[in-house]
Amino acid sequence: MKKRILVVVSLLLVFAMLAGCAPKAAELGETVLKVDGKIGTTNSGSDYLLDEAAFESKSVEKVMDDPWMGDGLNYKGILLKDVVDLVKPEADATTISVIAMDGKAVDVAIEDAKKWDIMMVHYQDGEILGEDSGGPVKIAFPAEAGDTYPDDQWMWWVVELKFK
């Protein structure tokens, strides 16, 4: 009987030590952009939160003509197609609703997000976008998407992407 108790206690100690060695989830910084809705990958409850570190690591740079800020701007941000790959939307999701602080929303078809370099801009000329330039995040469409997403679809102060 004493041997069994000793074995059980020993196993419990081994499991407790192994649990302490398990990798811990990376801590998130302050949220820059929330992704929710019909997504298969999350990192905070039912949401996927993109913080400054995520933006920095997943961003690409593009020179874009912005209908409101001028031509030839050096933008850096996450391409919407990369967000799609990251959160793995559910099979029946067809649309990404891009939502601003004031509740305004623009819908982008997931197929369009995969086809064009639609960018969630967070930096301009190496600096984080200020509120006066549409930050912390704004959506920017490439010229080839202009017939589908005209100038009035460009939106500032984006805080959420909702997959529907």
Residue pairs with C-beta under 8 A, 6 or more apart in sequence:
25 43
28 43
28 44
28 49
28 51
29 51
29 52
29 53
30 51
30 52
31 49
31 50
31 51
32 50
32 51
32 52
32 54
32 55
32 122
32 136
32 137
33 49
33 50
33 55
33 78
33 120
33 136
33 137
33 158
33 159
33 160
33 161
34 47
34 48
34 49
34 50
34 159
34 160
34 161
35 47
35 48
35 49
35 50
35 83
35 86
35 87
35 160
35 161
35 162
35 163
36 46
36 47
36 48
36 160
36 161
36 162
36 163
37 89
37 93
37 97
37 161
37 162
37 163
37 164
38 89
38 90
38 92
38 93
38 163
38 164
39 48
39 87
39 88
39 89
39 90
39 93
39 163
40 87
40 88
40 89
40 90
41 48
41 86
41 87
41 88
42 48
42 87
43 49
48 86
48 87
50 58
50 78
50 83
54 78
55 77
55 78
55 122
55 123
58 78
58 82
58 86
59 76
59 77
59 78
59 122
59 123
60 76
60 77
60 78
60 79
60 82
60 119
61 74
61 75
61 76
62 75
62 76
62 117
62 119
62 142
63 72
63 73
63 74
63 75
64 73
64 75
64 119
64 140
64 142
65 71
65 72
65 73
65 143
66 73
66 75
66 140
66 154
67 151
67 154
68 134
68 151
68 154
69 133
69 134
73 124
73 125
74 124
74 125
74 126
75 119
75 121
75 123
75 124
75 140
76 121
76 122
76 123
76 124
76 126
77 119
77 120
77 121
77 122
77 123
77 137
77 140
78 119
78 120
78 122
79 117
79 118
79 119
79 120
80 96
80 108
80 113
80 118
80 119
80 120
80 139
80 161
81 113
81 114
81 115
81 116
81 117
81 118
83 96
83 113
83 120
83 161
84 96
84 110
84 113
84 114
87 163
89 110
89 163
90 163
93 110
93 163
93 164
94 109
94 110
94 111
94 164
95 107
95 108
95 109
95 110
95 163
95 164
96 107
96 108
96 109
96 110
96 113
96 161
96 162
96 163
96 164
97 105
97 106
97 107
97 108
97 160
97 161
97 162
97 163
97 164
98 105
98 106
98 107
98 108
98 139
98 155
98 158
98 160
98 161
99 105
99 158
99 159
99 160
99 161
99 162
100 155
100 156
100 157
100 158
100 159
101 157
101 159
102 157
104 155
106 139
106 149
106 153
106 155
107 164
108 118
108 139
108 149
110 163
112 118
112 145
112 148
112 149
116 141
116 142
116 144
116 145
117 142
118 139
118 140
118 141
118 142
118 145
118 149
119 139
119 140
119 142
120 137
120 138
120 139
120 158
120 161
121 129
121 134
121 137
121 138
121 139
121 140
122 128
122 129
122 135
122 136
122 137
123 129
124 133
128 135
128 136
129 135
129 136
129 137
129 138
131 157
133 156
134 155
134 156
134 157
135 156
135 157
136 157
137 157
137 158
137 159
138 154
138 155
138 156
138 157
138 158
139 153
139 154
139 155
139 158
140 154
141 149
141 153
141 154
